[in-house]
Structure formats: C-alpha cells, structure tokens
Amino acid sequence: MKQFICFLILLLGTNIALWAQQKDGKVGTTVQNNKKSESESRLSIGGYGEAVYTRNLFSDKYLRYTDAKTYKNDESHGRFDLPHVVLWLGYDFGGGWTLGTEIEFEHGGTESAVEIEEEEAGEYESEIERGGEVALEQFWINKEWMNGKINLKMGHIIVPVGATNMYHMPTEFFTNYRPEGESTIMPCTWHETGVSLWGKVNKWRYELMFLPGLDSDRFGNQTWVANGAGSPYEFKIANSYAGAFRIDNFSIKNLRLSLSGYLGNSFKNTLSVTQNEKFKDVKGTVAIGAFDFCYDTRNFIVRGNFDYGHLSDSELITKYNMSMRNDSPSPKQAVASDAIAAGIEAGYNIFGLLNDEKLQHQKLYLFGRYEYYDSMHKTEGTVQDAAWCGRQRIATGLNYRPIKDIVLKGEYSIGLLDKAYNNEHSISIGVAYSGLFKR
C-alpha cells in the first residue's frame, strides 16, 4: 500500500497526463507573442474516465463460436469494468514550445505482488491480484509557428486515423464503450512514437505523421491488425516504417468532415526476422483509409464513420504466424487480406423540447447506433474465413449530462451474427467524465 501511495504521488507530480484531445487537436494553452497574463497558468491538468456495468445475455464460453448450439441457452453473465481512466498534464514553456503527457489505466490497471507462501515450504510466489494495463499513451514536445498554422510534434503521439482515435473521450460517443467496429479492426487508442507535422489554416486542419510500422506477428482473425501496434518488448521495433495523415474540414457550420489514412509494411518488423527463403519477398503492407463526420447542433448530434483496410501477403503471413513457437507473442491465428467497419449514430436532446430554465444547462440524449464490421471481410488463398468475425450491431439508450463534463449512460445492444451463430444481447449502464481540472 505504501508503494502504491508513493507511486500515485510520483504520478501526480510528474506524469499526470493532459487534455490531449480538443476539437482543434491542440493541447494545453497557447503562447501569444511569448507573453502570459498573470492569471493564466502555463500548467494544464485534466483527465477522463469511465465506469461501466454490463449484463451480457449470452454465453461467455470461449467455444461459443465453434459449438454454437451447445451454448445457445447458457446463462447470462455480468461484469463491472473501468475501460479507461486517464490523467493528463501539459506545460507551456513559452516561445511556442509545449509539452503533453497522458497516462492511461485500462480496466483498472494492474496489481501484482511477491509473497512468501507458508504452505509451500516458504517459496516466493508472484501473484496477480487484478488484470488490466497501464500505458504511457502520450509524451511529446510541440513547437508552434505562425499562430498554429504549422506545428511540429515529436514523441509519443496519437495516430489520427479514424474517428475513434481522434475523438475518443467518453463524452464524444453515446455508447458505454468506444465504437466497436473501429476499435476491433485497428489499434484504439492508437499511439506510437514518431514525428507529426500539423496545423490549422482557416477552415482546415491537416496532419502528417511518420511512425514505425505495425508488427504482423500479432495480427489475428478477430482483431485484424489491431494488436500489431505497440510492443511486447521494452522497446518498439522499427525495421519497417509507416506514414499516416488526417484532413479535417469545418467549412459548413456545425459540421466536420474528415479523411484519414495509413500506409506501412509490417512483416519483418519483429524481434527475430526469419531467414527462410519462402518469406524473403513478403512485405505485409497495411493500407487503411477512413472517412468520418460529425454534425453537432444545439439539440441534435449525428456521427458516422467508414473504414476499409487491406493487408498484402496475408496468406503467407498466416502460415508464418501459425508456425511460430507457442511461447511467442503471436496469437497464431489466420489473418484476412481485407477488413471493414462502418457505423452511424444519432442522438436528440429531449430537454430541448422543454421550456424549463432549470434544464437549460442539462441534456438528455435519446440515441441510436448502427454498426457493421468484419475483421475477415476478405481472405486470400487457403486462409479460412471465420464467419463469426463479421456482424451487425444495433444499440439504443440514453445519455444524461447534468453538466458539460459528466455523462451517465444507459444502453441496450444486440450483435447480429451469421445464422450459424447466436446473437449477442447486452444491457449496460455507466458514468463517465472528461475535462480540464486546471489551466
């Protein structure tokens, strides 16, 4: 417990992460002519978090797709979850130089300890008391020129591909969890160490990013290339490189239109590169294109996305991954040549119909969301399609926002699978926040 308290003090003192995701993609405060008013702080502190309870009205057995009939009438199961709890810290050094950091605890973080087991001859034993992940999601230095028209960001950065990576605060989508399609087929939130050139000119925002490629060792059937980001090692392998871009247009009032993409090789971006002649020409090029939009008026919000991805040499990558050792970080699964995700959601603020001053600053959105996604949309050669990886998802519910930065969510959803499998119903309730604590 003492170690945990010390860790929190250190975390809050040095690594509390920052409000990294505002509408114009900027973080923290902005230097104006290298001067600051006395009332304006150089330090920005913020964060966001989500707590969710879900009752899944379907089997949680891992064989529910390979033997669907056996598990058709299984009992429902419930779970509490902390999907993301994030702390942000930003600092404005002046002269156009700013710092951004973000540390994220996923699913409650991790707890582990070493104990002496009295009943096992006094042996030391490592125990995991809680699962989850802790990740440094952002850590960068940004230099600004020409009042934000040109910026150079260097360090660990969000990859701005797709709607969810760019707008992943829990107040920026209606469902309890992030949109399922995008977060299934691509890394989410996708963060890599690299260099980004970005800026905002009139009604346009642009971004170009140079980053290391994905690692095809960890591609799989249900997640396509999503697990290929990051690294299971203490460093990020960069035998292959990639590029990403994003363009946002705000010309029409209340409407944002966005186009983004990614291109990079993945096959030899691993710790132990194969010397087998069979794989010498394999590149594993990953290409992703994405379109998304948001229309946000006083009482009505509509958001949508369409993403398509292609992986070259998917058949040979599948064969290579299947042949890897059991103790490797590879899931040893088939991977598709193409994946797809599309979704649209709309919500209306019911309080907007009422002429009540007490509800003026509160909102109650009735929403609906539809998604279609398939991590094995197309397969190559001998790779077998896993039909359960493609599905439609329909969700409906309420979002109550008593104040701008807090939202309470209730949701019913159903996953519609191929007729050979069982549909997946669930009910979720949750509470979330996002905002700046100090700036």
DRENLOBA-483483 format. One line per field, with one value per residue (C-alpha): residue number from 0; chain; x, y, z. Coordinates in nm, 4 decimals. Example, Ala and Ser with C-alpha at 12.3 -4.5 7.8 and 13.67 -1.06 7.14 Angstrom:
DRENLOBA-483483
i = [0 1]
ch = [A A]
x = [1.2300 1.3670]
y = [-0.4500 -0.1060]
z = [0.7800 0.7140]
//
This chain:
DRENLOBA-483483
i = [0 1 2 3 4 5 6 7 8 9 10 11 12 13 14 15 16 17 18 19 20 21 22 23 24 25 26 27 28 29 30 31 32 33 34 35 36 37 38 39 40 41 42 43 44 45 46 47 48 49 50 51 52 53 54 55 56 57 58 59 60 61 62 63 64 65 66 67 68 69 70 71 72 73 74 75 76 77 78 79 80 81 82 83 84 85 86 87 88 89 90 91 92 93 94 95 96 97 98 99 100 101 102 103 104 105 106 107 108 109 110 111 112 113 114 115 116 117 118 119 120 121 122 123 124 125 126 127 128 129 130 131 132 133 134 135 136 137 138 139 140 141 142 143 144 145 146 147 148 149 150 151 152 153 154 155 156 157 158 159 160 161 162 163 164 165 166 167 168 169 170 171 172 173 174 175 176 177 178 179 180 181 182 183 184 185 186 187 188 189 190 191 192 193 194 195 196 197 198 199 200 201 202 203 204 205 206 207 208 209 210 211 212 213 214 215 216 217 218 219 220 221 222 223 224 225 226 227 228 229 230 231 232 233 234 235 236 237 238 239 240 241 242 243 244 245 246 247 248 249 250 251 252 253 254 255 256 257 258 259 260 261 262 263 264 265 266 267 268 269 270 271 272 273 274 275 276 277 278 279 280 281 282 283 284 285 286 287 288 289 290 291 292 293 294 295 296 297 298 299 300 301 302 303 304 305 306 307 308 309 310 311 312 313 314 315 316 317 318 319 320 321 322 323 324 325 326 327 328 329 330 331 332 333 334 335 336 337 338 339 340 341 342 343 344 345 346 347 348 349 350 351 352 353 354 355 356 357 358 359 360 361 362 363 364 365 366 367 368 369 370 371 372 373 374 375 376 377 378 379 380 381 382 383 384 385 386 387 388 389 390 391 392 393 394 395 396 397 398 399 400 401 402 403 404 405 406 407 408 409 410 411 412 413 414 415 416 417 418 419 420 421 422 423 424 425 426 427 428 429 430 431 432 433 434 435 436 437 438]
ch = [A A A A A A A A A A A A A A A A A A A A A A A A A A A A A A A A A A A A A A A A A A A A A A A A A A A A A A A A A A A A A A A A A A A A A A A A A A A A A A A A A A A A A A A A A A A A A A A A A A A A A A A A A A A A A A A A A A A A A A A A A A A A A A A A A A A A A A A A A A A A A A A A A A A A A A A A A A A A A A A A A A A A A A A A A A A A A A A A A A A A A A A A A A A A A A A A A A A A A A A A A A A A A A A A A A A A A A A A A A A A A A A A A A A A A A A A A A A A A A A A A A A A A A A A A A A A A A A A A A A A A A A A A A A A A A A A A A A A A A A A A A A A A A A A A A A A A A A A A A A A A A A A A A A A A A A A A A A A A A A A A A A A A A A A A A A A A A A A A A A A A A A A A A A A A A A A A A A A A A A A A A A A A A A A A A A A A A A A A A A A A A A A A A A A A A A A A A A A A A A A A A A A A A A A A A A A A A A A A A A A A A A A A A A A A A A A A A A A A A A]
x = [0.0000 0.2879 0.4435 0.1110 0.0689 0.4234 0.3552 0.0436 0.2336 0.5060 0.2461 0.0566 0.3791 0.5461 0.3316 -0.0290 -0.1363 -0.3123 -0.6127 -0.4808 -0.7847 -0.9724 -1.1653 -0.8729 -0.6336 -0.4309 -0.3234 -0.2946 -0.2623 -0.1162 0.1628 0.0589 0.3574 0.5605 0.3668 0.1283 -0.1130 -0.0611 -0.3927 -0.3105 -0.1175 0.1359 0.0271 -0.2755 -0.4157 -0.7128 -0.8384 -1.1227 -1.2615 -1.5370 -1.7025 -1.9417 -2.1632 -2.2732 -2.5031 -2.4269 -2.7305 -2.5261 -2.2649 -1.9152 -1.7621 -1.4680 -1.6199 -1.9451 -1.8475 -1.7076 -2.0042 -2.2847 -2.5740 -2.4324 -2.4106 -2.7289 -2.9223 -2.6353 -2.6980 -2.6196 -2.3148 -2.2329 -1.9176 -1.8023 -1.5297 -1.3161 -1.2475 -1.0230 -0.9070 -0.6688 -0.4735 -0.3281 -0.0613 0.0550 0.3008 0.3590 0.7298 0.6790 0.8145 0.5740 0.7070 0.4565 0.4690 0.1931 0.1739 -0.1042 -0.1020 -0.3866 -0.5132 -0.7199 -0.9614 -0.8390 -0.4667 -0.2614 -0.1801 0.0907 0.2958 0.5590 0.4643 0.6146 0.3840 0.3999 0.2154 0.4622 0.7912 0.8306 0.8669 0.8473 0.5445 0.4318 0.0580 -0.1585 -0.4399 -0.6024 -0.5662 -0.5569 -0.2991 -0.1080 0.0263 0.2027 -0.0265 0.1232 0.4529 0.5567 0.7109 0.5340 0.6748 0.4268 0.4794 0.2529 -0.0207 -0.0853 -0.0727 0.2403 0.3291 0.5953 0.5144 0.7846 0.7490 0.4746 0.1674 -0.1906 -0.2124 -0.5029 -0.6589 -1.0346 -1.2935 -1.2354 -0.8607 -0.9093 -1.2214 -1.2055 -1.3283 -1.6335 -1.8292 -1.7663 -1.9678 -2.3030 -2.2319 -2.0728 -1.7734 -1.5927 -1.7483 -1.6977 -1.6121 -1.3139 -1.1768 -1.1922 -1.0060 -0.7441 -0.5468 -0.7568 -0.6427 -0.3542 -0.0373 0.3171 0.6481 0.7062 0.7001 0.3884 0.3546 0.0153 -0.1702 -0.4936 -0.5447 -0.8780 -1.1466 -0.8982 -0.6888 -0.4134 -0.1730 0.1077 0.2824 0.5933 0.5949 0.7206 0.5230 0.2894 0.4103 0.2373 0.3346 0.0411 -0.2265 -0.5303 -0.8720 -1.0960 -0.8841 -0.7166 -0.4144 -0.5312 -0.2794 0.0144 0.0762 0.2950 0.5401 0.5573 0.9225 1.0858 1.1347 0.9479 1.0964 1.1360 1.2660 0.9742 0.8276 0.4875 0.3040 -0.0358 -0.2406 -0.5609 -0.7515 -1.0486 -1.2780 -1.5055 -1.6391 -2.0054 -2.1338 -2.1635 -2.0256 -1.6854 -1.5806 -1.2632 -1.0434 -0.7528 -0.5253 -0.2256 0.0343 0.3271 0.4946 0.4609 0.6137 0.9779 0.9014 0.9751 1.2489 1.3623 1.3452 1.3078 1.5801 1.3545 1.3696 0.9952 0.9257 1.2060 0.9720 0.6881 0.6210 0.2828 0.1834 -0.1042 -0.3189 -0.6123 -0.8480 -1.1104 -1.3847 -1.5760 -1.8015 -1.9831 -2.2839 -2.3495 -2.6225 -2.7806 -3.0032 -2.9055 -2.5832 -2.5043 -2.1708 -2.0545 -1.7504 -1.6389 -1.3057 -1.1502 -0.8166 -0.6032 -0.3087 -0.0831 0.0686 -0.1950 -0.1786 0.1980 0.1736 -0.0918 0.1337 0.4304 0.2348 0.0864 0.4392 0.5672 0.6586 0.3863 0.5673 0.5841 0.3653 0.1779 -0.1827 -0.1027 -0.4254 -0.5329 -0.5442 -0.7603 -0.6498 -0.9284 -1.1278 -1.4158 -1.6004 -1.8889 -2.1126 -2.3567 -2.5138 -2.7657 -2.8929 -3.1566 -3.1642 -3.5110 -3.4685 -3.4533 -3.8278 -3.8991 -3.9126 -3.7636 -3.4840 -3.3717 -3.2858 -3.1144 -2.7641 -2.8600 -2.9045 -3.0803 -2.9977 -3.2075 -2.9722 -2.9395 -2.6317 -2.5858 -2.2561 -2.1338 -1.7822 -1.5888 -1.2267 -1.2228 -1.4086 -1.1943 -0.9445 -0.6618 -0.5792 -0.6122 -0.6993 -1.0355 -1.2976 -1.4271 -1.7869 -1.8463 -1.5954 -1.8479 -2.1526 -2.4030 -2.4562 -2.7542 -2.7573 -3.0092 -3.0286 -2.9981 -2.7152 -2.7850 -2.5438 -2.6113 -2.3126 -2.0887 -1.8089 -2.0120 -2.2400 -2.4495 -2.5186 -2.7758 -2.7729 -2.9280 -2.7464 -2.7655 -2.4951 -2.6445 -2.4217 -2.4341 -2.7267 -2.4875 -2.4134 -2.6068 -2.6928 -2.5426 -2.7680 -2.6423 -2.7503 -2.5009 -2.5046 -2.2143 -2.0822 -1.8028 -1.6290 -1.3775 -1.2429 -0.9711 -0.9089 -0.6607 -0.5204]
y = [0.0000 0.2390 0.1659 0.2307 0.5674 0.6681 0.5708 0.7898 1.0867 1.0459 1.0033 1.3172 1.5138 1.4183 1.2107 1.3248 1.3470 1.6210 1.7375 1.5955 1.5973 1.9178 1.9937 2.1543 1.8799 2.1137 2.0554 2.2916 2.6668 2.8651 3.1196 3.4564 3.6776 3.4916 3.6609 3.5345 3.7256 3.6767 3.4959 3.2456 2.9357 2.7545 2.4220 2.2248 1.9253 1.7170 1.3693 1.1391 0.8143 0.5557 0.3049 0.0507 -0.2357 -0.4777 -0.7795 -0.9941 -1.2052 -1.4722 -1.7348 -1.6289 -1.9677 -1.9466 -2.2298 -2.0399 -1.9831 -2.3276 -2.5056 -2.2504 -2.4953 -2.6240 -2.2752 -2.1259 -2.1277 -2.0573 -1.8264 -1.4573 -1.3098 -0.9684 -0.7665 -0.4358 -0.2550 0.0574 0.0754 0.3812 0.6140 0.8764 1.1633 1.4430 1.7009 1.9738 2.2573 2.5704 2.6555 2.9720 3.0648 2.8224 2.5169 2.2958 1.9568 1.6956 1.3731 1.1219 0.8092 0.5615 0.2879 0.0365 -0.1966 -0.0916 -0.1121 -0.3991 -0.5185 -0.7736 -0.8708 -1.1195 -1.3153 -1.5950 -1.8969 -2.0602 -2.3690 -2.4223 -2.4532 -2.0754 -2.0305 -1.6869 -1.6619 -1.3898 -1.3218 -1.1121 -0.9554 -0.7647 -0.7573 -0.4569 -0.2320 0.0837 0.2721 0.5984 0.6943 1.0318 1.2088 1.4757 1.8161 2.0513 2.3592 2.6080 2.8635 3.1182 3.1137 2.7434 2.7160 2.4999 2.2698 2.0036 1.7414 1.4920 1.1986 0.9504 1.0623 0.9568 0.8196 1.0249 0.7512 0.7008 0.8817 0.6983 0.7577 1.1302 1.1670 0.9021 1.0931 0.9228 1.2460 1.2166 0.8991 0.7759 0.4097 0.2932 0.1511 0.3043 0.2327 -0.1391 -0.1593 0.0757 -0.0457 -0.4041 -0.3790 -0.1127 -0.0078 0.2100 0.4332 0.4066 0.5673 0.5402 0.7192 0.9359 1.2831 1.4766 1.7890 1.9500 2.2778 2.4640 2.7011 2.8820 2.6073 2.3222 2.1121 1.8860 1.6308 1.4163 1.1599 0.9432 0.6360 0.2752 0.0070 -0.2466 -0.5962 -0.8731 -1.1365 -1.0223 -0.9914 -1.2176 -1.3210 -1.1293 -0.8127 -0.7994 -0.5640 -0.4014 -0.5821 -0.5018 -0.1618 -0.1041 -0.3726 -0.6681 -0.5783 -0.2903 -0.1054 -0.0533 -0.2410 -0.0187 -0.2366 -0.1020 0.2471 0.3921 0.7142 0.8444 1.1509 1.3288 1.6201 1.7877 2.0466 2.2817 2.4989 2.4206 2.5435 2.2682 2.0066 1.8366 1.6231 1.4149 1.1916 0.9894 0.7034 0.4844 0.3001 0.0859 -0.2568 -0.4988 -0.8419 -0.8014 -0.5543 -0.8150 -0.9131 -1.2268 -1.1823 -1.5089 -1.6133 -1.8626 -1.8045 -1.8717 -1.5392 -1.3222 -1.1112 -1.0791 -0.7182 -0.7334 -0.3838 -0.2435 0.0223 0.1829 0.4511 0.6176 0.8777 1.0203 1.3147 1.4873 1.7200 1.8855 2.1447 2.2632 1.9578 1.7126 1.5151 1.2771 1.0979 0.8425 0.6533 0.4239 0.2382 -0.0069 -0.1860 -0.4106 -0.6366 -0.7739 -1.1244 -1.2237 -1.5939 -1.6184 -1.4136 -1.6570 -1.9542 -1.7873 -1.6952 -2.0437 -2.1875 -1.9687 -2.1135 -2.1469 -1.9077 -1.6312 -1.3177 -1.4221 -1.5476 -1.7961 -1.7141 -1.6678 -1.3068 -1.1635 -0.9619 -0.7048 -0.5664 -0.3222 -0.1139 0.1298 0.2979 0.5810 0.7173 0.9926 1.1483 1.4103 1.6184 1.5616 1.8508 2.0806 2.0282 2.1622 2.5301 2.4926 2.7193 2.4537 2.2223 2.4896 2.3555 1.9869 1.7457 1.4122 1.2456 0.9621 0.7870 0.5001 0.3482 0.1015 -0.0673 -0.3251 -0.4611 -0.7668 -0.8358 -1.1110 -0.9301 -1.0948 -1.3792 -1.4890 -1.8330 -2.1101 -1.8787 -1.9852 -1.7193 -1.7084 -1.6020 -1.5047 -1.2187 -1.0284 -0.8811 -0.6006 -0.4215 -0.2106 -0.0041 0.2353 0.4188 0.7446 0.9841 1.2224 1.5138 1.7130 1.9317 1.9556 1.7258 1.4428 1.1881 0.8968 0.6305 0.3545 0.1227 -0.1881 -0.3510 -0.6591 -0.8122 -0.9774 -1.2605 -1.5072 -1.7511 -2.0295 -1.8435 -1.6987 -1.3293 -1.1381 -0.9133 -0.6938 -0.4187 -0.1605 0.1355 0.3648 0.7006 0.8969 1.2326 1.4322 1.7772 2.0120 2.0467 2.3335 2.5553]
z = [0.0000 0.0812 -0.2555 -0.4237 -0.2456 -0.3375 -0.6958 -0.7030 -0.5578 -0.8175 -1.0893 -0.9916 -0.9601 -1.2829 -1.5160 -1.4814 -1.8399 -2.0186 -2.2058 -2.5305 -2.7459 -2.8039 -3.1212 -3.2975 -3.1889 -2.9669 -2.6135 -2.3224 -2.3602 -2.6472 -2.6380 -2.7761 -2.8588 -2.5934 -2.3113 -2.0431 -1.8240 -1.4510 -1.4188 -1.6926 -1.5879 -1.8000 -1.6468 -1.7705 -1.5798 -1.6850 -1.7497 -1.8355 -1.7056 -1.7441 -1.5110 -1.6675 -1.5555 -1.8291 -1.8259 -2.1296 -2.2181 -2.3959 -2.3183 -2.2180 -2.3068 -2.5438 -2.7531 -2.8199 -3.1842 -3.2634 -3.0987 -3.1060 -3.0464 -2.7194 -2.5695 -2.7168 -2.3872 -2.1485 -1.8541 -1.8819 -1.7088 -1.5672 -1.5248 -1.3809 -1.5713 -1.5749 -1.9502 -1.9296 -1.6537 -1.7855 -1.6327 -1.8464 -1.7842 -2.0184 -1.9836 -2.1922 -2.1875 -2.3913 -2.7298 -2.8995 -2.7106 -2.5263 -2.3533 -2.3481 -2.1456 -2.0902 -1.8785 -1.9093 -1.6799 -1.8768 -1.6969 -1.3530 -1.4151 -1.2768 -0.9285 -0.8610 -0.5604 -0.4464 -0.1347 0.0723 0.0724 0.4152 0.2917 0.0084 0.2016 0.2225 -0.1513 -0.3073 -0.5347 -0.7699 -0.7628 -0.9907 -0.7926 -1.0766 -1.4541 -1.6827 -1.8426 -1.7595 -2.0595 -2.1307 -2.4157 -2.4974 -2.4291 -2.6750 -2.7320 -2.9751 -3.1486 -3.2971 -3.5739 -3.7449 -3.4784 -3.5132 -3.8917 -3.8634 -3.5714 -3.5268 -3.2637 -3.1577 -2.9182 -2.8357 -3.0277 -3.1068 -3.4627 -3.6103 -3.8267 -3.7954 -3.5869 -3.2589 -3.2382 -3.2914 -3.0746 -2.8036 -2.4972 -2.3386 -2.3903 -2.7670 -2.8308 -2.6989 -2.6213 -2.2960 -2.4809 -2.7742 -3.1158 -3.1597 -3.5289 -3.5377 -3.2058 -3.3367 -3.6666 -3.5847 -3.2755 -3.0452 -2.8955 -3.1414 -3.0086 -3.1425 -3.1067 -3.4117 -3.5638 -3.6650 -3.8788 -3.8273 -3.8249 -3.8757 -4.1679 -4.1985 -4.2023 -4.2480 -4.0135 -4.1500 -4.0021 -4.1447 -3.9254 -3.9592 -3.7315 -3.7022 -3.8836 -3.7267 -3.6339 -3.8321 -3.5715 -3.3585 -3.6268 -3.5812 -3.7062 -3.4649 -3.4415 -3.7854 -3.7357 -3.4097 -3.1869 -3.4146 -3.2548 -2.9530 -2.8489 -2.6086 -2.5527 -2.3653 -2.6926 -3.0176 -3.3123 -3.6197 -3.9017 -4.1081 -4.1198 -4.1963 -4.2639 -4.1569 -4.2432 -4.1498 -4.3039 -4.1314 -4.2887 -4.0882 -4.3731 -4.3005 -3.9645 -3.7016 -3.9464 -3.9502 -4.2477 -4.2105 -4.4228 -4.2832 -4.3802 -4.3015 -4.5122 -4.3969 -4.4113 -4.1205 -4.1865 -4.0829 -3.8055 -3.5423 -3.2984 -3.4820 -3.8600 -4.0494 -4.2943 -4.4714 -4.8481 -4.8698 -4.6971 -4.8399 -5.0578 -4.8054 -4.7036 -4.5314 -4.6450 -4.4387 -4.6064 -4.4226 -4.5492 -4.3276 -4.3583 -4.0631 -3.9863 -3.7010 -3.7213 -3.3853 -3.3349 -3.0142 -2.9610 -3.2349 -3.2927 -3.5783 -3.6136 -3.8680 -3.9939 -4.2737 -4.2618 -4.5040 -4.4699 -4.6868 -4.5939 -4.8669 -4.8368 -4.5809 -4.6754 -4.6208 -4.3003 -4.1757 -4.2494 -4.0818 -3.7683 -3.7418 -3.7399 -3.4551 -3.1171 -2.8562 -2.6212 -2.8854 -2.8538 -3.1688 -3.1294 -3.4107 -3.5950 -3.9547 -4.0760 -4.3547 -4.6536 -4.6028 -4.3115 -4.2953 -4.0357 -4.0788 -3.8258 -3.7684 -3.4514 -3.3842 -3.0643 -2.9812 -2.6631 -2.5197 -2.2738 -2.5762 -2.6177 -2.2684 -2.1828 -1.8362 -1.7112 -1.4597 -1.7505 -1.9571 -1.8933 -1.8758 -2.1655 -2.2062 -2.5371 -2.6750 -2.9166 -3.1580 -3.3202 -3.6057 -3.6972 -3.9420 -3.9203 -4.0311 -3.9399 -4.2041 -4.4797 -4.7496 -4.7243 -4.9512 -5.0867 -4.8297 -4.5388 -4.3949 -4.3268 -3.9679 -4.0322 -3.6670 -3.7077 -3.9210 -3.7523 -3.7318 -3.4019 -3.3003 -2.9801 -2.8287 -2.4988 -2.3071 -2.2216 -1.9334 -1.8978 -1.5781 -1.6647 -1.9694 -1.8483 -1.6873 -1.8554 -1.7271 -1.9908 -2.0275 -2.3277 -2.4774 -2.7682 -2.9868 -3.2002 -3.5086 -3.6297 -3.9169 -3.8806 -3.7770 -3.4518 -3.1618 -3.1487 -2.8573 -2.6454 -2.3618 -2.1224 -1.9931 -1.7568 -1.6862 -1.5735 -1.7376 -1.7268 -1.9291 -1.8694 -1.7524 -1.3800 -1.4154 -1.6868]
//
